[in-house]
Amino acid sequence: MIRSNTENKDSQRNLRVDVMGSPYWVQVVCNLLKRAGLCAEVLDPHGRFALLKWALKGHWRRFDVVHLATGVWEWKAALILMLVPRPVIWHWIGTDILNFQINSQKGWKGFILRLAACHRAKAHLADSPELAEELGSLGIKADVVRLLPKCIEAEVEPLPEKFAVLSYWSDGRMNFYGGDIVFELAKEFPDIKFRVVGTTGENEKVSPNVEFFGFQKDLSKIYSESSVLIRIPEHDSMSAMVLEMLARGRYVIYNKKLAGCHFADNMSEARNAFQLIMKRTTPNIDGAEMVREHFSPEKEAAKLFQVYANLFPMTEKK
């Protein structure tokens, strides 16, 4: 049983964790916490003034710890969480570091962000060693606990009969994710289907072989119908989508050097990698084996438990 003495030294009770943050990543964190044997619940306030109501109505009293699955948001949220008498663990995922670098320089609002991140947080966690290094340059020490979704625990699947491409970006962030390269390849290869998830593609002028699928809760079917993922963002941690595709034996064009992937950082490199992958008729076994060997949700859950055990000494594993 997980125990805590955070409120009453004479009485022990279950350590309860409230997971907040990005809608996708809160589910990943919650799953890892439960694997670690902790009592975790997604109770993420939504809507105008929702976080303020959460604080004023005392909903935080149900929990012993707040685990943020997206680093620092903005100064108002940071101020509210500083006033709530519960320890906060900040788990950084990638672009939140870029946002923090920008917003933390904005006068007194930036001061509140820096105060919340550097002094109020009980601990910081980073999704990758690269992010931990970036945080270190900002004066924030973070332990590495990868946010690995259970979807990477998949079997290798045969490649689809028709070669098809998958990519991702959210609305308004096409340039950030290298969408111009995806569109250019779609023009050069008009007989191949290009699918983009995460965005509706509204007002985008693209060739007829590009389809937009918007937000998808379950990508299993799309993964099965895709041969290759193209992901060339300006900044990244370790993409869960890359790992999910590799685990299924799919190919990946990525601007991070990762075993099992084809590296590309510009249009010329992406085209060359694309033409090589088009010739493949068997699944990417090397990529799948790399994921199984180096990316384990169970191991990350164990690391997460150790973090909590160190922070809250009364914590015991079930």
Beta strands, then each sheet from edge to edge (+ up, - down):
strand 1: 16-21
strand 2: 39-42
strand 3: 65-69
strand 4: 88-92
strand 5: 123-126
strand 6: 143-144
strand 7: 164-168
strand 8: 193-197
strand 9: 210-214
strand 10: 228-231
strand 11: 251-254
strand 12: 262-263
sheet 1: 2+ 1+ 3+ 4+ 5+ 6+
sheet 2: 9+ 8+ 7+ 10+ 11+ 12+
end
